[in-house]
């Protein structure tokens, strides 16, 4: 295989990887905790926080709610990481591309 063919193959691989990354970045992922649902983009930007209004909370429960929101956000971010690994894993670990 000559160097020009290798470069062409590398460029195609990079383009394929960018397409998959764009797909992940534009996807939405939901993380949940008992009273909280959080939606994040594949870029891990939080786009929505929903609190279950059927369970009214008083001031004493605010610390617990904060913990639930944190758990839900972390859950959504794990899903982003899992999807990224699932889709980008086929490209192998190529340093410097991302």
N, C-alpha and C positions, 0 to 999 in steps of 0.2 A: 504494500500500500504506500503510495507516495505522500509526501507532506501536504500537497494541495488537497487530496482526498481526505486526509485526516483533519485538516482545518475545516473543510466543508462539513464533515461529520460532527465536529465539535460545535460549529455554529448552529447546526440543526438541533443538537442536544440542548444547547443553551436556549434556543428559541422555544423548544418544547417545555423546558423547565420554567421559563418565564410565563408561558401560557397556563401551566398548572398553578403557578404561584398567583397569577391574576385571578384564576378561578377560586382559589382558596380565599384570597383577600376579599373577594366580592360576596362570599358566602356568609350566612348568618348562623351562629351557634348559640344554643340556649343552655344555660346552667341553672340548676334548681336547688333550692334548699327549702325546707318545710313551708315557709310563708313567703318566700321570695323567688322570683324568676328573673334572670338577667339575660339579655340578648347582646352578643358582641359580634362584630365583624371579624373576618379572618385576620385582620390587622390587629386584633385584640382591643379595638376601640369599643367601649360600652355604648350601645345605641338605645337601650331600653332597660328600665328597672321596674318590675311590677311587684307590688306587695299585696298579698291576699287580704282583701278588705273584709272578708267574712269573720276574721279573728281580730277584733279591735285590741290595740295595744295601749297600755298606759305608759307613763314616763319611766317606770321601773323596767319596762321591757325594751327600752331603746337600745341598751347595750347588747342585749340578745339579738335584736334586729340587725344591728351593725355587724355582728358576727355572722348572721345568716346571709347578709348581702355579700360579705367577703367570701364565704363558702361558695355561694352561687357564682360569683365572678370567677373564682379559681376553678370551679367545675367547668364553666364555659371555656376558659382559657386552655384547660387540659384537652377539651374536645378539639379546639383549634390545633393544638400541638399534635394530637393523634391523627387528625385528617391530613395535616402537613406531612407527617412521617409516612402515612399510608400512601399518599399520592407522590411525594417527592422521593421516597425511598427507592423507587425503581431506577432513579438516576444515579444512585450510589452517593458516596460522600466525596464531592469534588470541591476542595478548598478554594475559596476566593470567588465563587459564583454568587453566593448570598451572604 
